[in-house]
Amino acid sequence: MSSSARYCGGFTLAEMLIAIVVIGVGLGGVLLAFQITARGSADPLVQRQLQAVAEGLLEEVLSKPFTPQAGAGAGGCARDGFNDVDDYHGYTSSGVCEINGSAVPGLGGYAVNVQVLASTLAGVATKRIQVTVSRGSDSLQLAAHRSGWGS
């Protein structure tokens, strides 16, 4: 029997070791890319949550009447007694709360602060509303003006 007839194909030990090293290096690079992506993926989520909380609260404040109304107030985190824009001045909370004061699950690490200051914009009396939401070293600040026109 000739040597070519006995050869069934296959890999030598050296070829298998080289293949294992090449595959290992490739997988290492892929896993490193996944690790970097996973580490950075939490930051956009926090930014979106900061923005959603700030936009929601700013929209709530802007929906209230410009002129002061009688009988306002609520305690702690609750805002259901706020009946005009000025009631929100100085509002702070540790954690995000619903309007009735119940805590929003999963957002306990956030802090909210609202400032309402008298201002003028193009000669029109307005109230500048500034909402600041923060979590750790991340912070987002939104501001808007509310006038008494139409209310």
C-alpha positions in Angstrom: 0.0 0.0 0.0 1.4 3.4 -0.9 1.6 6.3 1.5 -0.9 8.3 -0.4 -3.5 5.6 -0.1 -3.2 5.6 3.7 -3.5 9.3 4.1 -7.0 10.1 5.4 -6.5 13.9 5.8 -6.6 15.8 9.1 -4.5 18.4 11.0 -1.2 18.1 12.6 -0.7 19.1 16.2 1.1 22.3 15.2 -1.7 23.3 12.8 -4.3 22.7 15.6 -2.3 24.9 18.1 -2.0 27.7 15.6 -5.8 27.5 14.9 -6.6 27.7 18.6 -4.3 30.7 19.1 -5.8 32.5 16.1 -9.4 31.8 17.3 -8.5 32.8 20.8 -7.1 36.2 19.8 -10.1 36.8 17.6 -12.5 36.0 20.4 -10.5 38.1 22.8 -10.9 41.1 20.5 -14.7 40.5 20.1 -15.2 40.2 23.9 -13.2 43.4 24.5 -15.4 45.2 22.0 -18.5 43.9 23.8 -17.1 45.0 27.2 -16.4 48.5 26.0 -19.9 48.8 24.5 -21.6 47.4 27.6 -19.8 49.8 29.9 -20.8 52.8 27.8 -24.4 51.7 27.2 -25.5 52.7 30.7 -24.6 56.4 30.2 -27.2 57.1 27.4 -29.9 55.4 29.5 -29.2 57.7 32.4 -29.2 60.7 30.1 -32.5 59.7 28.6 -34.0 59.2 32.1 -32.7 62.6 33.2 -34.3 64.2 30.1 -37.6 62.4 30.5 -37.9 63.4 34.2 -36.9 67.0 33.5 -39.3 67.3 30.5 -42.2 65.8 32.4 -41.8 68.1 35.4 -41.2 71.2 33.2 -44.4 70.4 31.2 -46.3 70.0 34.5 -45.2 73.4 35.7 -45.9 75.1 32.4 -49.5 73.7 32.4 -50.3 75.6 35.6 -51.7 79.2 35.7 -49.3 82.1 35.6 -51.1 84.2 38.2 -50.9 83.1 41.9 -54.0 81.1 43.0 -55.4 80.9 46.6 -54.8 77.7 48.6 -51.7 76.0 47.5 -49.3 73.6 49.0 -48.4 70.0 49.5 -46.0 68.2 51.7 -42.8 66.5 51.0 -42.6 65.0 47.5 -46.3 65.6 46.6 -47.3 68.3 44.1 -51.0 67.6 43.8 -51.8 70.7 45.8 -49.7 73.0 43.6 -52.2 75.2 41.6 -49.9 77.8 40.0 -46.4 78.2 38.6 -45.1 79.9 41.7 -45.9 77.0 43.9 -43.1 75.0 42.3 -40.4 77.5 43.4 -38.0 75.7 45.6 -39.4 72.3 45.1 -36.8 69.6 45.7 -37.0 65.9 46.0 -34.6 63.0 46.5 -35.9 60.4 44.1 -38.5 61.0 41.5 -42.1 61.2 42.7 -45.5 61.1 41.0 -47.7 64.2 41.4 -49.4 62.5 44.4 -46.1 62.0 46.2 -45.6 58.3 45.6 -42.1 57.3 44.6 -41.4 56.1 41.1 -39.7 52.7 41.5 -36.1 52.5 40.2 -35.6 56.3 40.2 -34.6 56.7 43.9 -31.1 57.8 43.0 -32.2 60.9 41.2 -32.6 64.4 42.7 -35.0 67.0 41.4 -34.9 70.8 41.9 -37.2 73.5 40.5 -36.7 77.2 40.6 -39.2 79.8 39.4 -38.0 83.4 39.1 -39.6 86.6 37.7 -38.1 87.6 34.4 -38.8 89.6 31.3 -38.5 88.3 27.8 -38.6 90.8 24.9 -40.3 93.3 27.3 -43.0 90.8 28.4 -43.2 89.8 32.1 -42.5 86.1 32.4 -41.5 83.5 34.9 -38.4 81.6 34.2 -38.8 78.0 35.2 -35.6 76.0 35.6 -35.8 72.2 36.3 -32.6 70.5 37.3 -32.4 66.7 37.6 -29.3 64.9 38.7 -28.0 61.4 39.4 -24.5 61.1 40.8 -22.2 63.2 38.6 -24.7 63.4 35.8 -27.0 66.4 35.7 -29.5 67.9 33.3 -31.0 71.4 33.4 -34.0 72.5 31.4 -35.4 76.0 31.4 -38.5 77.7 29.9 -40.4 80.9 30.2 -44.1 81.1 31.1 -46.1 84.3 30.5 -49.5 85.3 31.6 -50.7 85.8 28.1 -53.9 83.8 27.5 -54.4 82.6 31.0 
